[in-house]
Every structure is written in structure tokens, then in C-alpha cells.
Amino acid sequence: MGRGCSGDPANAPILLLQLLIVVCCSSLVCSADCRVQYCSRQYSRTIEEHNIVQAPSFRYCDLLRSYAECMRASARSCRGDLSYHTVQSLVMQWTRVYDCENVLARGPQANPPPKHPRPGGGNRFQKPPHHDRCGSYRPVGGYSHCALFGDPHLRTFYDELQTCSVPGAWPLLDNPHMAVQVTNGAVEADSPATAITQLTVVIRSHVPCAVEKTYQAQPDFLPGVFMDGSKWSGPGVRIREETPGKHIEINFKYINTRIIIRQSGRYLTFAAKMPSAIAVQGAQGDTLELCVRGCPRKERIDFERLLESKNGPSNEVLAACRALNITDFYFDACVFDLMTTGDGSFSAAARDAMLDAGPHSVLNSSLPVLPRGVESGQESLSCSFFLLSLMIGLLLFIGHHVDR
């Protein structure tokens, strides 16, 4: 008879050690690109902020749907992540338990929200969100923010903070509702610094709320209309001119999304705020969207090293940025741009970007909100603890086996 695993006791320690190596190698799953922590925090924050209870209701099932979409957007980068597969299974289980497929199919009107206790006592019915098909509504899953400004600095929908080169044309957004592309040109002929010199927004048809139209802007040409001269793209999308030639906004009422385009000095800036469930829709394919994927690694600039070097910012540069009352990532962006270009308009771009971010603007450049590095560090700690426990257990078992 051939010897199997139990055929020769002397081989057991070797076989177990081989198993340990295989498990360790297959468990190096804490990918810096895996965003399971981001999805889970979005879910928990929405539960708390909107007082949503786990129940077979449209509000809760809609939140689970957003949670699942966020997870699917990270499927490729989380392929070997144990925590990702655990959370994914849990979301699927909740979806089945609360019969969400049927609840969502019936729509919000057929699923009145459950009663919730009022903090001061008593009960009340929460009003369902407004669902006029082309009117404004408030999605359950929260919002995400993206911005590109300055030399250029990028804030992704996942709150990653990057400084990039990205010369030429790049897609910022590409989802079923819109496509946004920027062209970055050199600030000076012999300088590696770039900034936005052209921005194109394509509104995609969404019957009955939007019809296909195009908006295009360049420095010193920031029109308050689409290319056909109109201000509307169907009843659900409108351009609003906040400051003629300096600041326009495109509002998608039917998905509660706002795109902000500004001119700062000789260049443009971009910002977008949209429901998180829509923001991650473009992440499900091999997209190059900067707002979703971030800048390619070869295009990223380690600006923190420059700021911390002995040839770092002068007192004059620091004073100029402090005078704008900007903080965190936006302060660092201002300092970096003044150091590399000497163009004061870039500091104004950092100030405007912080204003456009609104409540999302408080970020620390050394410890951003939900950056990939922080998430991967937390997951690495969990994985390391898991692997250490596994190794100790297997080694104890091997030692016990040998003693026998």
C-alpha cells in the first residue's frame, strides 16, 4: 500500500510545516488596494446617521444594495482578502434574510418605513425620501467627493490624497450618467508641473430625466451653457453660473449630484459630489477613472518628501498659505504648488477646493480619512495576528506530535 499522510508518522511534521507555508503564502491578502474597510465604514456611518434599523424595509434594503455595490467595486483588488469574503457573505445573507430582492422590486411606496423611537420619547414615522423621478432626492448610502486642482492634486471618491503628473488627457469619471475628461498641460515649457487646461463633461441620456449633451471649458472660456447653447439637459440636469467666467456648476437633480468647475489663474479646477453608490459604479470594469482608481503609481509624486526636506518651504510660502485659512491636505497642496511654480493662483485653487469639499474637507495629509495605506495597515495587523496565532497553534501541534 502507498503511504498517505497517515502512513508515516515521521512525515507528519514536514507535511504540517508545508501546510503552514501554503496557508501563510495564501493568506498574504492585505492588499493596499482593497477597500473593504471603506465599504464597511460607509455602511455603519449611514446606519447611525439615518437611524436605520435592520428590517425588511426599502431603506435598509437600499442601504444593503449600496453596500454590495461598493464591495463589488473592490472585488478584483480584494480577491484573496479573508475579511472581504467574510463581509461579502454576510451582506448576501442579510439580503436573503430580509427578502430584499422583493422589497426593492416593490419600491419605496409599497414599503413604508418602520416606526422609530423619538429620542425624547414617543414614536414617529420617518418620511420616505422624495422619489420624483427627475427631482432631488437624498440617497440612503451617503455621498462621496472627488477633486482635481493645482499641480494637480487629486482627492478620490475613497478619500485618497495624491499629487500626480498625469500630463495629457485623462478620464475623471465614467459611469452610466456622465463622463468627465481633463487635459493637463505643462505649467512652464521646461517644468514637469501640469495643471488642467481643458475639461469636457458628457451628459448621458437617461430617459426621462436627461438627454445627451456636452459641456467644454478652457482657461478664459468657462461658459454657462452646454455646447448647443442651452442650460438644460432634460428636466433633470441644469448648468448654473455662479460667477460668470469663473465658477459654474452642473447639477444632476435626479441623482443629487453636483459638478463644480472653476477657473483659478490660468488653469481650471474640478470637484464632484455624488451618492457613493453611483460614485463606485465605474469601478466595476478596467477603468482608468482618476476619481475611482487614483493616479497610476508611475504618475504619483512624493510631495511629502519635498515638504520635509532641508530645502523645504520658506517662511514666506508658509505664511502665504496660512493666510488663506486652509488646513491639512489643502494646506500641503498650497505649499507644494508655491514651491514648485511660484504661481499664487495655485494657492487660491487649494482654498477653493477646500470650500467645494464642504464638510468633507477636514483631512490630514499624513493620516487621511480612509486612505489605502491606513486600511491596508489595519488589515495587515489583523492578518499578522491571524498568521501568528495559526503558526503558534501548528507549531505546538507539531511539537506534541514529535514528542509522541
N, C-alpha and C positions, 0 to 999 in steps of 0.2 A: 504494500500500500504506500502511496506517496505521502510525504509529510506535509500536513497543513499547518495552520497557525498553532494548533494544539498538539502537533505531532512531536515537537522537540521543545521541552520547557526551557532549554538554554537559549533558544532563539527568541523567546518572548520579550526580553528587554530590548533587543535590537529592533524587533518589529514595532514595539511600542514607541521607541525613540524615532523610528521612521515616521510613524503616525503623527508624533508630536511635531516633527519638522513640516509634514504636509499641512497639518492644521495651522501652524504658525504662518506658513507662507500664504495659505489661502485666506488667512484672517487679517492680512495687512490691508485692511479695507478702508482706512480712514482717509479717503481721498480729499484733497484740498478743494475739489470741485463739487463735492456732494453737499446738497443744501437741505438735507432732511431736517436739520435743526431750525432753519429759517421757516420751513413749512409748518413745523410743529408750534413754533412761537407765534406765527400768524394766527393759527387756529386757536391757541389758548388766549391770545390777546383779544380776539374777536368775541369769544365766549364771554370773557369778562366785561368788555366794554359795552356789549349789546345785551347783556343779561340773557343769553340764550341757554335754554335747558335742553338736555338730551331727551328728545321725544320724536315721535313720527310726525313732525311738523315741517312745513315748507321752509321755514327759516333755518332750522337745524340741518335739514337735508341739503339745502342750498349751500350751507357752510361746508358740509362734508364733500359736496361736489367740488367746491373750490380747493379744499384740502387735497383731494385726489388729483386734481389737475396740476396743482403745484408739485405733488410727488411725481407725477408722470413726466413733468418737465425736467426732473432731475434723474430720470431712470437710467440714462446712459452713464452719467458720472457716479451714480450710486450702485452700480451693478453688483459689486461684491460687498456692499456695506450691510452688516448684520442688522444694525438699527433701522436702516431704510426698509428692509424686508419685513421686519417686525411691525413697524408703523404701518406699512402698506397693507399687511394682513389685517391689522386692527381696524383700519379705515374701511376695508371691504366688509369686515364682519359687522361693524356698526351700520353700514349701508344696508346690509341684508336684514339685520335685526329690526331696524326702524322702517323697513319697507320703502326705502327712499325712491326706488325706481317708480313706484306707483304714485307716491306723494308728489314727486316733481312733475310727473305726467299730468296730474290733475290741476296743477297750477296753484298760485297763492290764494286765489279767491275761494277755492274749494277746501283749503286747509287753514282755517282761522288760527291765529297764534294762540298758544296756551296762556292761561292766566298766570301772572307773576305777582308775588307779594310786593306791595309797595314798601320801600324802606321804612316809612314811618308807621306802617300798619295798614291793613285793608288790602284789597285786591284791585287790579285794573287790567283791562285788555290793552295790550300794546297794538298800536295801529300798524297794519301791514304796510310795507314800502309802496310808494307810488309807482304804479306799473303802466302808466300811459306809454304806449309803445315808443313814441318819439319824444316823450317828455323826460324831465330829470327824474332820476331815481337814486336811491342810496343802496349800493350793493352790500351784502352781508359780510363778504370776505375782506373788507378793508381796502386800502389803497397803497400803491407803490409809486415811487418818484424816480425819475431819471433826469440827468442834466449833463450837458456838454458845454464848456465855456473856457475862455482863456487859451492857454498854450498847449494843447487843450487838456482840461481836467474833466474826468468822467466820473459820474456817480450812477451806478447801475440800479436796476429795479431791486436788486438784492442788497443794496446799500454798500456795495464795494466801492472803494475810493481809489482811483487810478489816475496817473498822469501819463500821457501817451504821446507818440509821434503821429501815427496814422495819417501820413500825407495822402492826398488824392481823395477819391470818392469812397465812402463807407456807408453801409446801411445802419441806421439807428434803430428803427422799428420796422417790423414786417409781420402784420397779423391780419385777420380777416376784415378789419375795419379801416386800416390805413397802412401806408408805407412812408417812411421818412428817410431821406438820404442826405448826407452832408458831404461837401467837398472842402478839404482843408488845404490851404495854400501856405507857402513859406512866409514867415513874417519879414525876413530880410533875405536878400539873394544868397548870402553866404552863411545863413543861420539855419540850424536844424529845427528851430521853433516853428510850429504851424498853428493856424487858427482857422475858424470857419469862414470861408469866402463865398459859399453858396449853400442854400438849403432848399430842398424840394419836399413837399408834402403831397401825397396822392391819396385822396379820399376814395375809398372803395364803395361800390354800390351795396346798399343794404336796404332792400325794399321793406317798408315804405319810407324809411327814415333818411336815407342818404342816396345821392346819385354820384357817379364817378366824376370827380373834378380834381384839378391840380393847382397847387399854390407854389410859387417860387419866389425866393428872396435872395438878394445880394447886397453887399455894403452899398449904402446910399440909394438902395431901391428896396424898400420894405413896404410893399403895397398893402392896402387894407381890403383887397378883393382877391378872388380867385383869378386865374389867367383869362377866364371868359368875361371878367368884369363884374361878376355877381358876388354878393356877400353870403349867399346861402348855398348849401349843397343838400337839397331836400329840406324837409321841415326839422330835421334833427341835428344839422351841423351849421354853424354860423361863424363868420370871422368878425371879430370886434377890434377896432382900432383904439387902443388905449392912449397912445401918444403918437400922432401922425409921424411916420418915417422913423420911429424909434422903438415902438413896442406894439406888437399885435398879438392877439390870442385867437386860437381856433377852438371853439367849444363843441364837443360832441355831446349834445344833451341826452341822447338816447342811451349812452353808456357812461354818462357823467365823467367825461374825460376832457382835460384841458391841455392844449399845447401852447407854450409861450415862446415867442421868438423876439429877440431884442437886437438892436444894433448898439455896440459899445465901441467907440472909436472907429477903427477901420474894419471891424470884424463883427460877426454875429454870435449870438448865444442861443442855446436851445434848452427847454425844460418841458417835461411832461408829467402829469399826474393822472393816473388811471386806476380802475379797480384791479387789484392784484390778480384776480382770475383771468383778466384779459391780458395783463402785462406778461404773463408767462405762456400765453398761447403760442407765441412764435418760437418758444424754446423746444418744441416737440420734434423739430427736424434738424438738419445740419445747417443751422442758421449762423450768419456772421453778425447778427444784430449786436451793436455795441451795448445797447441798453440791457440786453439779456445776457450775452456771453462775456461782455467786457472786452477790453483790447487784447489782441493776441499777445502772447508773452514777449515775442521779439520786438513788439512796438512799445512796450512799457518802459517808463523812465523811473529810476530810483531817485525821486526828488528829495526824499528824506536824507539820503546820504549827503547831497549837496547842502541842504539846510544845516546839517550838523557838522560839516567840515570846517577846517580852520579858516577857509576862505568863504565862510558863510555870510549871511546878510549883514549889511551895515546898519548902524543905528538909524540912519535916515530912512532906509527901506522899512524897517520895523515900525518906526513912528508913522510913516505914511499909511501902512496897513492898519495899525491900531486906531488911527484917526477915523477910519470908516466903520468902526464898531462891529467888526466881523470876527468870528471865532473859529477855532477848530480847523477842519479841513479847508474851509474857505479862507481862513487867515493864512494857512500854509501856501495855498494856491496863489494868493496875492503876493506873498513874499517871493515865491519862486519866479513868478512872471516878471516882477520888477527887477529881480536879479538877472534874469536871462534876456530880457528885452529892453528894459528901461522905459517901457511904454506905460504911462499912467492909466490909460484906458482899460488895461487888463485888471487893475485893482478895482475899478468900477464894475467890471464884469463879475468879479468874485462877490462883490456886495449884492449885485442884482440876483445872482444865482442863489445866494443865501435867502434873500427875500422871497424868491419864487418857490423855494422849498417849503416855506412856512413852518409848521410845527415839526417837519421832518429835518430841520436844518441843524439841530444840535448833534454834531458828530465830532469825535476826537480822532485826529488823523493817526495817532499811534494806537488807538484801540477803537476802530469804527464799530458802529452798530451792525451786528451780524455780518462781518466780513468773512470771506472764505477762510482766512488764516485763523480767526478766532474759533469758527466752527470746527475746522479740522483739528485745532489744538484740543478742544473739548472731546471730540470723538477719539482722538489719538490716546488721550488719557484713559477713556473708557476701554478702548481696545487693549491698551497696555495692561490695565488691571485685569481684564479678562484673560489675556495671554499668560500673565504671570500666575494667576490662580490655576489655569489649566496646566501650566508647566509644573507647578509645585505638586498638584494632585497626581499627575502622571509619574513624576519622579518618585514620589512616595510609594506609588503602586509598584513601580519597577523595583525599588529597594526592598519592599516587602516580598516581592516575588523572588528576588535573588536570595534573600535570607532563607526562604523556604527551600 
